[in-house]
Amino acid sequence: MDSVRSNDSCSADFREDNPPNTHIPVLCSELQSCLDYPQDATLVDATTGFGGHSLLLGRRLKSEGLLVGLDVDPMCLTEARRRLAELDCRVVLVRENFALLSEVVAGQNIKKVDVILADLGFCSAQLLENKRGLSFQSDMPLDMRLDDRLERSAADLVNQLDEKSLADVLYNYGQERASRRIARFIVSERSKVKISTTGQIAAIVCRAFGRPAKGRKSKIHPATRTFQALRIAVNDELGNLQALLKAAPALLKPGGYIAVISFHSLEDGIVKWDFRSNAAAGIYELLTKKPIVACREEIRSNPRSRSAKLRIAKRKENDGKGDD
């Protein structure tokens, strides 16, 4: 597939399997049309979430097939286990970061897999969970850890990093042009009181921009890029993505697929570079020279799909690397 799917129409977007106010997986029909694998395939959903994509792809598998799902959030794995119980194939769910996919696959005595899928967004339910601190729509503890086993929270970063390091985080991971000014305001505020809630950070960023937290004309909250940057830094999202992409060629069978859905340019740039590098090395065939995006119907029904970009590569049958 060499071009972006038309935005004029698309098939069912899998809403029937998702109760209201829960996470809706994106680009489902596009995945179905692009991935071709046998009924006894081994599939890896590196970001299982509530199991939406796993359920979609797993329905093609029969009893000989295997679906391996990874997630760092036990809440997601509990819900996914319930939803995936209907599948005919064997299902193995593991609480682990996809950066360690090679170790997970080896631990299951699997040599090669047919499909690796990673949806880099997080579940909508996680935004609403108070202890996560992922949203500035309400005042939550400033945590942002998707994996509660991680040592550093967002509060640790904003209270402990020096001003330059904090500005670098905001610029490198949030592409925030006002990173130095925001960092200066944060450091000034924390000298008076410890910063421990999302509301505090949102208010500080608004002051740095000289804008009120409420009554804004812009659709984008001034703190959006700051929150993105802190979340990426806390969870090492870009480093984990690079580890997954590095491991993928050795895990895929010849003819196997890797599909990645990203939601911002930093992620998409890493995936684009990796796929193109592997294609130049004769390892991958690019099935999406440009990313696939959501059709108009899906965007209307699921606004978060607007920023989703799907890239797919296929390991070549004869890449000179062997099949060991």
C-alpha positions, 0 to 999 in steps of 0.5 A: 500500500503506497498512499494514504487511505482516502478520507472520503469513506471507511468501514465500521470503526469497531464502536460496537465493542466499546461501551460509551466513555471508554477507549475506542481503538483507531484505524481498525478497518485500515489495519484489517485491510493491510495485514494478511496473516494465517489463522495459526499466526502469532500476533503481538499487541505491544500496547494491549490497553483494553484489548480493542485492537487485540480483539479485532486482529485475534478474531481471525485466529483459530485455536492454533493461533496465539495472541501475546499482549503487553501492557504496563497497566494492570487495570488495562490487562484486567479489562483486556483479559475479560474482553479477549476471553471470546477469542478462539486462539490462545491468549497470553497477557504480560505486564511488561513494557514493549521495550522488553519485547524480545525478553517477553517473546523468549520467555514464551518460547516463541522464535518468530512472530507474524505481526507486531502492533503498537498503538502509542496512544494511551487509554481514554480511561487513564485520562480520567483516573485521578491518581494518574495525573495525566489531565489538567481538566481537573486537579489531580496528583502530578504523577503521569506514570503509566507504569506505577513501578517507575521510580520518578513521577512528574512531580519529581521532575518539576521539583528536582530538575534544574532550570536548564534541564527542565527547559530542555525536557519541555523543548525536546519532548513537548516542542515548546518554544516558550520552554525557558520561560515556563521553566523559569516560572516553575522554578520560581514557584517551587521555591515558595511551595512544592508543586504536587498537582496538575492544577498547579502546573497548568496555572503556572504555564498560563501565568508564563504565557500571560493567559487566564486558565479559564475563558481562553479563546484558543482551543489548545490549552497553554499547558498542553505541550508541557504536559506532553513533555513531562509525560514522555519524560516520565515514561521514557516513551521515545526511548522505549519506542526506539528499543521496540523498533530495534528489536522488531526485525529479529522477531518478525518472520519473513513476510511478517508485519510491524504496524505502529500508530503514533499520535504526535510528530516525535513518535511518527518521526522515529517510526518513519526513520526506522522503517526507511532505514530498514527498507534501505538495508533490504530488511523491510518493504514499506507498505505505507510510504506516507502514513495512513490517517483516519477517514472523515467518518471516524474523525467525526465519531472519535475525535482523538483519531484525528492525530493518529498516523499508521505506518506499516512495514513488512519484513522481506522474504529474502533479506539476507539475514536468514531466518534463525 
